[in-house]
Amino acid sequence: MMHASIAVAVLMATHAPVTGPDSAAALPASERRGAHASVTWVYQPGSLREMVRLADTVVVARFVGTDSGPTTFTSSEDVFTTRELNRFEVEHPLKGAERSQVVTVSRISSYGLVGGEPFSVLGPDGPYELGYDYLLFLKRAPGLDVYSIVNDEARYSIGEDERVRPHGERAAATNGRVSRAVRGRRLPDVLRLVQAAID
């Protein structure tokens, strides 16, 4: 399987993703078959407290469904990016949310040349698995009721053993300070750590 990288810069002020030119979209069509792109965040919080400060919302929530999101184009309109809108029902609101509230989390799902076949984007922010619980550190889009994860240390799945783990191969490879602080711990212990970082 062909693998290419899309550099995504999470900006301090807006956390808006910026896609770079190094992608499978630049490959000849014959080489793009079965290709996918990966997402990498540039900024890494130095601590759990900093992650909490950057996040508008911190929740443990259950993934309940997904909808198609908008398609956007580069300024030259030759490359497109599609998004999906993932819905989560909040079970443990820690910051900026209420219990049973449904929050919508946007993620880049595919990417490609206009007129060509889209290919999947893989990254620490998805895809999500229906019925799973996640610990999410989220940034709200300006003027919209839609969120994205703060960075690649901002999403963790909750196992049946109540252990908190980075979800997916890409996320599991992340070894930042936030990930090291919470991965493998039991959910009640992680909730106490997050709450202490908020207080």
N, C-alpha and C positions, 0 to 999 in steps of 0.2 A: 504494500500500500504506500502510495506517495504521501509525503508529509511536508507541509510548508508552514511557515510561521507568519502570523499577523501580529505585529507589535501594537499593543493597545496601551496608550498612556492614560492613566487615571489622574486627571488634573486636580490639584489641591482645591481649587475654588469650586469646580463644577463636577468633578469626577466623570467628565464626558469622555467616552472612548474615542480614540483617534486611530484609524486603521492605516497601516503602513503599506508600502508597495511590495514588500517581500511576501508574496502569497502564491498559492497554487493557481490563482486566476491568471497569473502571468505565464503559466506553462502552456505549451501547445495542447490542443484538444486531445491528441492521441495520448498525451502523458497525464492528462488530468483525470482520466477515468479511474475511479476509486480513490481519488485524492481527497484530502481534508486539510483544513487549516487549524492552527492552534492559536490560543489567545494567551498573551503574557501581560501582566501588569508591571508598570515601571516602579511605582511607589510602594514601599513596604512600611507599615506602621512599626514603630520601635517597641511597642508594648500593647498589652490588652487595653490599658487605660486610654491610650491614644486611638486605638481602633474604635472604642466606644465613643470617644469624643468626635471622631470623624463621621460616625454613623448617625443618621437622623432617627433610625428605628432599629431596635434589636429585639428579636423575637425567637421563640421556638414555635414553629408552625408546621402544619401538615399540608403537603402538596395535594391539591384537590382537582386540578385540571389545567389545561393550557388552551390558548386561543392564538390565532394568527395575528401578528403585529404588523407594523408599517414596513414598507420597503423604502430605503433611501438610496440616493445615488451620489457619487463623487461629483465635484464641481464640473468635470469634463463629461459627466453622465455616461461614462463607458464602463463603470464598475458599480454593481448594486450590492446592497447588504439587506438581508431580511431579518426581522426580529420575531420572537414569539413572546407572548404575554402569559406568564405562569401565575396561577392563583393559589394562594396559601391561606388556610384558616388558622388564625392565631390561637395557640393553646397556652403559652406562657409569655405574656407581654412584659418586656423588661425595660424598654424605652420607646416612647413615641407611638404606642399602639394600645388597643384594648382587646381583652379576651373575646374570641369568636369573630373578631373583625377579619375581613378578607382583604389581604394585601396582594397587589399585582407586581410581579417582578419581571422586568424585561431582560431578555438575553439575546445576543446575536446568534442566530441559528444557521444561517447559510450566507454564502458569499460567491460572487462570480462575475464574469463579463456579461454585459448586456447582450442578449441574443444567444448566450451560451447556457450550458447546464449549470445549475447551482450545485455546490458541494457543501457538506456539513462543516460547521465550525465546532471544534472540540475545545473545552476549556474547563477551568475549575468551577464555572457557574452553570454547568449543566451538561447534558440534559438531566432533568429531575425525574424521580421515579414516583409514580402515583401511589398514594397511601403512606409514603415515608414521611417521617418527621425530620425537620431540619432546624439547626441553629443558624440564624441569618443576621448578618450585620449589613444594613441597607442604607443607601443614599437615595433621597427623593429627587426626582427630576424636577427642575425649576418650573413651577406653574402647572404641574401635572400630578395626578394621583397615581403615579407609577414609580417604581423603585428599581435600582440595580444593586448588585452586591458591591461593597466598598472596594474590595480587591480579591486576589486569589486566596487569601486566608479568611474570607468572610462567610464561608458556607461549610457546614458540617452536618453529616447525617447522624441520626440517633438510632442505634441498633436495638434489637430486642433485649440485649443485655444492659441497655441504658448507657452504653459507652458512646462518647462523642468522638467521631472520626471524620477526617476530610473525606468528602464523597467523590469517588472517581479517581482514575489513575493519575490524571494531571494534578488534581488537588492533593493527592496523597504524597506526591513528590515535593510539595512545598515544605520548606523547613524553616520558615520565619519564626520570629519570637512569639507571635500570637498563636500560631499552630502548635508550637512546642508547649505553650502554657496550657492548652486545653485538650489536645488530642489524646485519646485513650482514657481520659478521666470519665467517671460516672456523671450523668447529667446533673444530679443535685449539687455535686461539687462544683461543676462548671457554672451553674446558675449562681452560686454563692460568689464565685470569682468575678463574674460579670457584674453582679449587683454591687460588689465592693468597688469595682472600677467606676461604676456610675455615681455612687455616693460621694 
